[in-house]
Every structure is written in structure tokens, then in C-alpha cells.
Amino acid sequence: MSRKYDLIIYGATGYTGKLAVEYMATTYDSSSNIKWAFAGRTESKLEKIKQSILSSTLVDVNYFVVDANDDEGLSLMVQQTKAVATFAGPYAIYGSKLVKYCVEYRTHYVDLAGETPWIKSMINLYHEKAISNHCRIVTTCGFDSVPSDMAGGISGGTIASGMNSYNNWSEETLVSHKEPQYFVPSSSRNNLDSQDQTNAEWDEEFKRWTSPFAMNSLNVRVVRRSNYLLNYDSNFTYSESQFNRNFFTAFLLSWLNYIIMSFIKKSFLQPIAKLCLPAPGAGPSQHMINHGFFHFKCYGIPKDKSCTVFCDVHGRRDPGYYLTARMICEAGILLALDNVQGPFGFVTPATLGVTYLERLKSIGMTFSISVVRK
């Protein structure tokens, strides 16, 4: 594929989009072989970013002024690049046409979408065509759901995406998205997974009290789609939760999760939530970015129960923004370089394989595996 650019960062003026542009400017400068550009809808903001990059890194980067509903602009943009990494959400509002043109013009695509009904609708519309056009559409490629997906085999923009996810879909769609294998075709579901955790529960393997993890409902569906795409095992199941110090903490956090999700899901409560939560484009302070981290522990048990496989995933610095920007950029570059052996179509981070794992290590993530025989 001969294109002018390897990667275009779309949605560059948002909080995480700016972090992505900064990362690209410092990591893939004029001395690298990677040709990249950035894009957004407001020229004055894009020019400000361009001048900031030029003054701090001496890298002169081109940009595109393209609105998410500009059919001609999107079409022309995606035809000039091998891959697009987009940070412009909510994706049900700003992502559908970009996906359409990426599939049409055989351009790889990667995002950090967490809107399960929208992802499902895009799979239904474009998965088969993406396969035939030999392009990869990779969603959920940030902190949600890269650690979960790789181990398995709150800005205002996040809040806005969550609210939009529940505002713009029918009741029937919202009910069906509770299905544990929502991203798996009905004919391929093994129906072995339990429903998402909603209360405090005791984890026997780790001997810890747990509560629902905020992004569990997205992550588990992504991992289960990876099983469908990569065929781990016909009896594969997956779930996740959050560790707590004791039952009391697990109980309180379970109720807190329920209350927060109620404010996001219920349209009549959303005005109150918007008053209390950060606006789109906002994010953590520099101190929080510098001192943030995550620790993800995963375990798997084979059918014969002969052992338990433990996988520890660590990330240095803030996971939701700082690391997310890097996860997506590295996935976009990998796609552009065609260094992926996995399937085409609407795929998951895990399908990017070992090469992507190595790129994740380069941005400050570590993976360790141990096996305990029984």
C-alpha cells in the first residue's frame, strides 16, 4: 500500500489526542521512517498544536482540517494514509463515517471506543467488507481494553461517550448488550459465561474480596471476541473484578459503581452528573499523570485443572490518558507497517499479536507469567 502518510492522528485537539501528538513528535521525529500527520475540525487549535510541536521538538508536521461529518474531507484524508488513530468521541457521533471510509478505502483504523452498542453496530455493518478489503478495524485499544485483552490470551470525553452510549440506542439494543458474548455472533457463542458481577464477591484463587470493575462490561466482551477470532478454546470463559481490602470496602464500592452507572445511564439524571463531572476535553493534572499506574492480575485454569496460570500486567504513569495515547499510536504504526499476522475485519487488540506486545513494553508496560502446578 503506497500512501503519503503511515498514520494520521484524528481528534488531535482533545485531551488524549494532544498527548498522542506529543508522543508522536518526540518518538517519531524527522529522523524516523514513520510519516505522520494529525487532524481535527478546528483550524486555529490545530495550528496552535503545530506551532507548539515546532517550537519544542523542531518537528514540522502537517495537519488536516476535517469535520467528522464531512464526507469529502474524510474520504480524501483516509486515502492519504495507511492507518488512522482516532481520539474523537463519542464515537457514535464522531466515528461512524470515519469507519465507513476507512473500510471503503482499505485504511486501517484504531480507536479507544467504549460504546458497546455502537461497536456492535459497526461490526454488523462493516466486518465482512473489512475482511474482503484486507483492512483491520481495531476498537477499544486503550487502557480499555488492552491490558485485559492481552492478558486474556475519567475524562469528560469518557463520561460523554458513556452517556451517549445509553442515550442513542433502543431499549431492545441496550438489553441485548448485557449478553456476556455480545461481540460474538449468536451462532458461535458457547453460553458458558456468567452475567457481569454486580455485588461484593469472594475470589477463592486470590483470597480477596472483590467488587465490580467499572469497565468490566466492556473488557470482558472484547476478550470474548478475541477468543472467537483467535480460537483459544470452545469452552473459554472470562470475567474480571476489582480487588478490595475487605468485605465492607467491596460492598461500598459495589453500591458506588451502581450509583455512578445509574447517573450515566438514566437520561433524567445526566444533567446532575454533568454538573459534577469534568467536561469533554478535560483530564488529570500533570501530577496525576506522572504518578499514576495500574496493576492488572489475571489467572487462567485449563479444563483438566492441572495448573493455574498467572499473568501480571503493570503500567507506569497514568493509564487512562498517558498510556492510552501511546497504546493507540503504537497499534496504528504496527497496522501501517503491516507487521500483523492476525485476521482482518473488526478485530481486537489481542489479534495484533506478539509484535504489539513488544511495542507495549517499549512504552512502559510489563508482562510476567507464572504457572502453579496442582
C-alpha positions in Angstrom: 0.0 0.0 0.0 1.6 3.3 -1.2 0.3 6.3 0.8 1.7 9.7 1.7 1.4 9.0 5.4 1.8 6.0 7.6 -0.5 7.3 10.3 -2.9 10.2 10.9 -4.0 11.2 14.4 -7.6 12.3 14.3 -9.2 14.2 17.1 -5.8 15.8 17.9 -7.3 18.8 19.8 -8.9 16.7 22.6 -7.1 15.9 25.8 -5.8 12.4 24.9 -5.4 13.4 21.2 -2.9 16.1 22.3 -1.0 13.5 24.3 -0.8 11.3 21.2 0.5 14.1 19.1 3.1 15.0 21.7 4.2 11.3 21.9 4.5 11.0 18.1 6.5 14.3 17.9 9.0 13.1 20.5 9.2 9.5 19.5 8.8 9.6 15.7 10.6 12.8 14.7 12.1 13.7 11.4 14.9 11.2 11.9 12.4 8.2 11.9 11.0 6.5 8.9 7.4 7.0 10.1 5.5 9.6 8.2 2.6 11.0 10.2 0.1 13.9 10.4 -2.7 15.0 12.7 -6.3 16.2 12.1 -9.3 17.8 13.7 -12.2 20.1 13.0 -10.9 23.5 14.3 -8.0 25.0 12.3 -7.0 27.5 15.0 -6.5 24.8 17.5 -4.6 22.6 15.1 -2.3 25.4 14.1 -1.6 26.1 17.8 -0.6 22.4 18.2 1.6 22.6 15.1 3.5 25.6 16.4 3.9 24.1 19.9 5.4 21.0 18.3 7.7 23.0 16.1 9.0 25.1 19.0 9.6 22.2 21.4 10.8 19.5 19.0 11.6 21.3 15.7 9.4 18.8 14.0 7.2 20.3 11.2 4.1 18.2 11.0 1.2 18.7 8.6 -2.4 18.7 9.7 -5.9 18.2 8.1 -9.0 20.3 8.9 -11.8 17.7 8.7 -15.1 17.6 10.4 -16.4 14.2 11.5 -19.5 14.7 9.2 -17.5 16.0 6.2 -17.8 13.1 3.8 -15.5 14.6 1.2 -12.9 15.6 3.7 -12.9 12.3 5.5 -12.7 10.4 2.1 -9.7 12.5 1.0 -7.9 12.2 4.3 -8.1 8.4 4.7 -6.9 7.8 1.1 -3.7 9.5 2.0 -2.7 7.3 4.9 -2.2 3.7 5.7 -3.8 3.9 9.2 -5.9 6.3 11.2 -5.8 6.5 15.0 -8.9 8.4 16.2 -9.5 10.0 19.6 -12.7 11.9 18.6 -15.6 10.6 20.7 -18.3 9.9 21.4 -17.8 7.5 18.5 -21.5 7.0 17.8 -21.5 10.7 16.9 -18.0 11.3 15.5 -16.8 7.8 14.5 -19.2 6.1 12.1 -18.4 7.9 8.9 -14.6 7.6 9.6 -15.0 3.8 10.0 -17.1 3.7 6.8 -14.4 5.5 4.7 -11.5 3.6 6.3 -13.2 0.3 5.3 -14.1 1.6 1.8 -10.5 2.8 1.0 -8.7 -0.1 2.7 -7.2 2.1 5.5 -6.5 0.5 8.9 -8.3 2.1 11.9 -7.8 2.1 15.6 -9.7 3.9 18.5 -10.4 3.8 22.2 -14.2 3.4 21.9 -16.1 2.0 24.8 -19.6 2.3 23.5 -20.7 -1.3 23.2 -23.9 -0.8 21.1 -22.0 1.4 18.6 -19.2 -1.2 18.3 -21.7 -3.9 17.7 -23.5 -1.9 15.1 -20.2 -1.2 13.3 -19.3 -4.9 13.4 -22.7 -5.8 11.8 -22.2 -3.1 9.1 -18.5 -3.4 8.1 -16.9 -6.6 9.5 -17.3 -8.7 6.3 -16.4 -5.8 4.0 -13.3 -5.1 6.0 -12.2 -8.7 5.7 -12.7 -8.6 1.9 -10.8 -5.3 1.7 -7.9 -6.6 3.8 -8.1 -3.9 6.5 -8.3 -4.0 10.2 -10.6 -2.0 12.4 -9.4 -2.2 16.0 -11.6 -0.7 18.7 -11.1 -0.5 22.5 -7.3 -0.1 22.0 -6.5 2.0 25.1 -6.5 1.1 28.8 -9.9 -0.3 28.0 -9.3 -3.0 26.9 -5.6 -3.6 26.1 -4.4 -5.0 29.5 -7.4 -7.2 29.7 -7.3 -8.4 26.2 -3.5 -9.0 26.1 -3.5 -10.8 29.4 -6.6 -12.9 28.4 -4.8 -14.8 25.6 -12.3 9.8 34.0 -12.1 12.3 31.5 -15.1 14.2 30.4 -14.8 12.6 27.0 -15.2 9.2 28.6 -18.3 10.4 30.5 -19.8 11.9 27.4 -19.2 8.7 25.5 -20.8 6.7 28.3 -23.9 8.9 28.4 -24.2 8.9 24.6 -24.0 5.2 24.6 -27.2 4.9 26.6 -29.0 7.9 25.0 -29.0 6.9 21.4 -30.0 3.3 21.3 -33.3 1.4 21.6 -34.2 -0.4 24.8 -34.0 -3.7 22.9 -30.4 -2.9 22.0 -29.4 -1.9 25.5 -30.9 -5.1 26.9 -29.1 -7.3 24.3 -25.8 -5.6 25.0 -25.9 -7.2 28.5 -25.3 -10.6 26.9 -21.8 -11.7 28.0 -20.7 -12.6 24.5 -22.3 -9.5 22.8 -19.5 -9.1 20.3 -19.6 -12.8 19.2 -22.1 -14.0 16.5 -25.0 -15.8 18.1 -24.2 -19.0 16.2 -20.7 -19.0 17.8 -21.5 -18.4 21.4 -20.7 -21.1 23.9 -23.2 -19.7 26.5 -20.8 -20.6 29.4 -20.1 -17.1 30.7 -22.0 -15.7 33.7 -23.5 -12.3 33.8 -21.4 -9.3 34.9 -20.6 -9.0 38.6 -22.8 -6.5 40.4 -22.1 -7.2 44.1 -19.2 -7.9 46.5 -17.8 -11.4 45.9 -15.0 -13.5 47.4 -12.3 -14.6 45.0 -11.1 -18.0 46.1 -8.0 -18.1 43.9 -6.6 -14.8 45.2 -8.3 -15.0 48.6 -9.6 -11.4 48.3 -12.9 -9.6 48.4 -13.8 -8.1 45.0 -16.3 -5.6 43.6 -17.4 -4.8 40.1 -14.7 -3.2 37.9 -16.0 -0.1 36.2 -15.0 -1.2 32.7 -15.8 -4.9 33.2 -18.8 -4.8 30.9 -16.6 -3.7 28.0 -13.4 -5.6 28.7 -15.0 -9.0 29.1 -16.8 -8.6 25.8 -13.6 -7.7 24.0 -11.7 -10.7 25.4 -14.6 -13.0 24.5 -14.5 -11.7 20.9 -10.7 -12.3 20.9 -11.5 -15.9 21.7 -13.9 -16.1 18.8 -11.4 -14.5 16.4 -8.3 -16.4 17.6 -10.0 -19.7 18.8 -8.4 -20.0 22.3 -10.9 -22.8 23.2 -14.5 -23.7 22.7 -15.1 -23.7 26.4 -13.2 -20.4 27.1 -14.8 -18.1 29.7 -13.7 -14.8 31.1 -14.7 -12.3 33.8 -13.0 -9.6 35.8 -13.4 -7.6 39.0 -11.6 -5.2 41.3 -9.7 -6.2 44.4 -10.7 -4.7 47.8 -9.2 -4.8 51.3 -12.2 -6.3 53.0 -15.9 -7.1 52.5 -17.0 -3.6 53.8 -15.0 -1.8 51.1 -16.1 -4.2 48.4 -19.8 -3.7 49.4 -19.4 0.1 49.4 -17.7 0.2 46.0 -20.3 -2.1 44.5 -23.0 0.4 45.5 -20.9 3.3 44.4 -20.5 1.7 41.0 -24.3 1.1 40.8 -25.0 4.8 41.6 -22.5 6.2 39.1 -23.7 3.9 36.3 -27.3 5.0 37.1 -26.4 8.6 36.7 -24.7 7.8 33.3 -27.5 5.5 32.0 -30.6 7.4 33.1 -31.2 10.5 30.9 -33.1 12.3 33.6 -30.1 12.0 36.0 -27.5 13.0 33.4 -27.9 16.8 33.9 -26.9 16.3 37.6 -23.9 14.2 36.6 -22.7 16.8 34.1 -22.6 19.4 36.9 -20.3 17.1 39.0 -18.1 15.5 36.4 -15.4 17.1 34.2 -16.3 18.5 30.7 -15.2 16.8 27.5 -11.6 17.7 26.7 -10.7 17.7 30.4 -8.3 15.2 32.1 -6.0 14.6 35.0 -3.3 17.0 36.2 0.3 16.6 35.3 1.0 15.3 38.8 -1.6 12.6 38.4 -0.2 11.7 35.0 3.3 11.4 36.4 2.4 9.4 39.5 -0.4 7.2 38.0 0.0 3.5 37.5 -2.0 0.3 37.1 -1.6 -3.3 38.2 -3.7 -5.9 36.5 -3.7 -9.6 37.7 -5.2 -12.3 35.6 -5.3 -16.1 36.1 -6.5 -18.9 33.9 -7.3 -22.5 34.7 -7.3 -25.2 32.0 -10.1 -27.8 31.5 -8.2 -30.5 33.3 -7.4 -28.1 36.3 -3.9 -29.4 36.3 -2.4 -25.9 37.0 -3.2 -22.2 37.3 -1.5 -19.7 35.0 -1.0 -16.2 36.5 -0.3 -13.1 34.4 0.7 -9.8 35.9 0.5 -6.6 33.8 2.0 -3.4 35.2 1.9 0.1 33.7 3.9 3.1 34.8 2.3 6.6 34.8 -1.4 7.3 34.2 -3.2 4.5 32.3 -6.3 6.2 31.1 -4.7 9.0 29.1 -0.8 8.9 29.1 -0.5 5.2 28.4 -3.7 5.0 26.4 -2.4 7.6 23.9 0.8 5.5 23.4 -1.1 2.2 23.2 -3.2 3.5 20.3 -0.3 5.2 18.5 1.8 2.1 18.6 -1.1 0.0 17.4 -1.6 2.4 14.5 2.0 2.3 13.5 2.0 -1.5 13.7 -1.0 -1.6 11.4 0.6 0.8 9.0 3.7 -1.3 8.7 1.7 -4.4 8.0 3.5 -6.3 10.8 0.4 -8.2 11.9 -0.3 -11.8 11.2 -3.8 -11.9 12.7 -7.2 -11.7 11.0 -8.7 -8.8 9.0 -12.1 -7.2 9.8 -13.4 -5.8 13.1 -10.7 -7.2 15.4 -9.4 -6.7 18.9 -6.0 -5.6 20.4 -5.0 -9.3 21.1 -5.2 -10.1 17.4 -2.2 -7.7 16.9 -0.1 -10.4 18.5 3.4 -10.6 20.0 4.7 -7.7 17.9 2.2 -5.4 19.6 3.2 -6.9 23.0 6.8 -5.8 22.4 5.6 -2.3 21.5 3.6 -2.1 24.7 6.7 -3.0 26.6 8.5 -0.1 25.0 6.0 2.4 26.4 6.4 1.3 30.0 4.2 -1.8 30.3 5.5 -5.1 31.8 4.1 -8.6 31.4 5.1 -11.5 33.6 3.7 -15.1 33.6 4.0 -17.8 36.2 2.5 -21.3 36.3 1.5 -23.1 39.6 1.1 -26.9 39.2 -1.6 -28.6 41.2 
